Amino acid sequence: MKRFNRLLFAAVVSVGFISTAVNPAFSAEAIKIGFVFSMTGGAAAYGATQKEGAELAVEQINAAAGGVKIAPIFEDDASVPQQGTNVYNKLINGDKVAVIIGPTLSNTAKITNPIAQQIGVTVLGVSNTAGGITEIGDYIFRNSLTEAVVIPNTIKVAKEKLGLKKVVLFYGNDDAFTKSGADVFRKVLQAEGIQILSEQTFAKGDRDFSPQLTQIKSQNPDAVVCSALVEEASGIVNQARQLGIPKTVRIIGGNGFNSPALIKNAGDASEGVVVGAAWNISSTSPLNVKFVDDYTKKYNRPPDQFAAQAFAGVHIAYQAAKAADNRKAIRDAMVKIKGLDTLLGQFSFTEGRDADHTPVVQEVKGGKFVVFGN
Ligand code: 1QQ
C-alpha cells in the first residue's frame, strides 16, 4: 500500500470507528452501567455488600433469555470525594456509560453528582440519605429513603416504646450525611418535645470517644441519639458500654448504623441499638424472599439493607435504560417509572426523584437487626 493510501485507509477506519462508536453505551448488545462504591476506606463495609447485591442483580438479568444485557463497570471511590471525582470522569468520558449507580456516601455524591448532571448522565443513588442530593439536578435520582423520611418514624416509635424525655445528640460534624442526619434528629426531637441535654460532636477517623461519652454519662440521658458512619458508630457503641452507660440507655442511630459491620465490630455492646431503616430482612414480599434466598446461597451470609437497595437499583436503572438509545431518554424513562415491582415494594420516584415507601425501626437482638416497630 502506498503511503497516501495507507493514510487514507487509516482515516477511513478511524472515521468508521468514531461513527459506529458515538455512543457505545447504547449498543444493542449491552447497557454499560457504571457502579461507584466505596470498596476501600471508612465506608468499605457498605460498599462491599452493595457490590454483591448489584452483581447478583446483573447476573440474574443477564441470565434471562432474550433481553438486553448489562455490561457492568465497577469502580472504587475509596470513601473520599476526590477519588469519586476521578472515577466519575473515567466512567462518563472514558467508558461512556449509560447510567451511574452510586457513589456510596452522600459526602462523595455532593461532589460527584454535579459532574454527571452537567453532562446529562443519569445517576441513581442507592445509599445516599442526606438532604440536598437530588436537588443537584434533574438527572439525579435515588432509591434510598432519606434521613428526613426515616428519622421522624424512628423517634416516634422510640418515644412510644421507651418513653424518651431527655436525650443527648452525638454526631460527626465533618460529613454531609452525619450532619444532615443530626439536623433531622434535632428538628424531630424538638417537634416531639424531647429535651436535648447537650450536643456532642466527633470527626471522621476519631477512635477515642471517651471525653464526649464521659460527659454524656454525667448528664444521665434516657437515650443517646447518634448520627455516625459505621466505623465511628462501632467505636461509640463499644466505648459507651465500656464506660458504664447502661444498656437501658439505648443508642439510637440513623442509616450509618444499618450495617452488620456494627454488630460484628461492637459485638455484645451493640445489643439493644435502635436504628431506623428502609428495609428489613424479614419482609415477606415474594421478591424479597427470593432475593434473601439467592443472596444467601451465593455469598453464604444474609444480605443487608445496602445489598438490597443496590439490587433494587440495578432493576430500576435497567428498566429505564433497556429501551433508551441516548442519555436523555434514560432520564425521561426514569421519571416515568411507576409501580415497578421491586424488593422495596412497588417502586415510583417522587416529583423530586426520591424514594417514597414505609420505613421500619429495627433493634439489634441476638446479633441481628430485628423489627422494633413501625
Ligand atoms: C449516606 C449514608 C451512609 C450512611 C451509607 C452509605 O446514608 O452517606 O448518605
Residues whose N, C-alpha, C, O or C-beta is under 5 A from the ligand:
A	BS01	1QQ	Y46 T104 L105 S106 N107 S127 N128 T129 A130 F177 N255 G256
